[in-house]
Structures are given as structure tokens and as C-alpha cells.
């Protein structure tokens, strides 16, 4: 029987494994490695803080993921396909490693965050001058 996500050590395991899978993915891996040119040494600790904040309510994450993704969207359009792949890899990674209430919660949160991010990035821009 697999354990649930209990602490930061579990978050680190999840995040590291997830981003290994992301980098190996032919569709979205190049977005991270070639287009965004992610500095993993810098990025991964931020993601540990992000997910620890999301799952355990610790106010340790400092950053604005929307601004980062809006900027990335200027370089390559982030569409439904990219978000769907990201969500599938995240869920698969959680399911590989964990089972339990926190595992289910983090999967739900990840899907909600990805869906909201996709919506904000791809929603029609309203021209207020037309009104």
C-alpha cells in the first residue's frame, strides 16, 4: 500500500519525479528546456514551496506564476493540448508515488490551477474602448 503525501520530503519527491517526466515528454518537454530554458536548480525549490503552500497551507511560496506563464505564452502559445498533457503527467506522477486524501487533493488542485491558468491565458481580450 502506498503512503499519502505527508510533508515537504514527499513534495520534493513528487516535484522532482514530475519534472523528470515533463522533461522527457516530447510535446511539452521542449517548452521547458528549449523555450523557457528553465534553470532547474532555481525552479525546483520554488515549486517545492509552491506545492507545499497549496497542499499544506504554508505561506512560503513567493512568486507570481501567472506572470511567468503570460510571458512564456508570448514565446509559444500555451493551448489546451499543452495544459492537458501537463495535467496528465502530474496526475500520473502522483498516482505512481502516493495514495490518500492529500494525493487526491493535490491532483484536484493541480487540475484547477492548470484550468484557471489556461482560461486566463486564452480568454478573449475585451477591448474596453468599444463599450
PELINWO-V564741 format. One record per backbone hydrogen bond with DSSP energy under -0.5 kcal/mol. NH is the residue of the N-H (numbers start at 0). CO is the residue of the C=O. If there is no record, write none. Layout:
# PELINWO-V564741
NH_CO ; NH_CO
This chain:
# PELINWO-V564741
5_3 ; 10_6 ; 11_7 ; 12_8 ; 13_9 ; 14_10 ; 15_11 ; 16_12 ; 17_13 ; 18_14 ; 19_15 ; 20_16 ; 21_17 ; 22_18 ; 23_19 ; 24_20 ; 24_21 ; 28_24 ; 30_27 ; 31_27 ; 31_28 ; 32_28 ; 33_29 ; 34_29 ; 35_30 ; 37_31 ; 39_37 ; 41_38 ; 42_38 ; 43_39 ; 44_40 ; 45_41 ; 46_42 ; 47_43 ; 48_44 ; 49_45 ; 50_46 ; 51_47 ; 52_48 ; 53_49 ; 54_50 ; 55_51 ; 56_52 ; 57_51 ; 59_57 ; 60_57 ; 67_63 ; 68_64 ; 69_65 ; 70_66 ; 71_67 ; 72_68 ; 73_69 ; 73_70 ; 74_70 ; 74_71 ; 75_71 ; 78_76 ; 82_78 ; 83_79 ; 84_80 ; 85_81 ; 86_82 ; 87_83 ; 88_84 ; 89_85 ; 90_86 ; 91_87 ; 92_88 ; 93_89 ; 94_90 ; 95_91 ; 96_92 ; 96_93 ; 97_93 ; 98_2 ; 103_99 ; 104_100 ; 105_101 ; 106_102 ; 107_103 ; 108_104 ; 109_105 ; 110_106 ; 111_107 ; 112_108 ; 113_109 ; 114_110 ; 115_111 ; 116_112 ; 117_113 ; 118_114 ; 119_115 ; 120_116 ; 121_117 ; 122_118 ; 127_125 ; 129_126
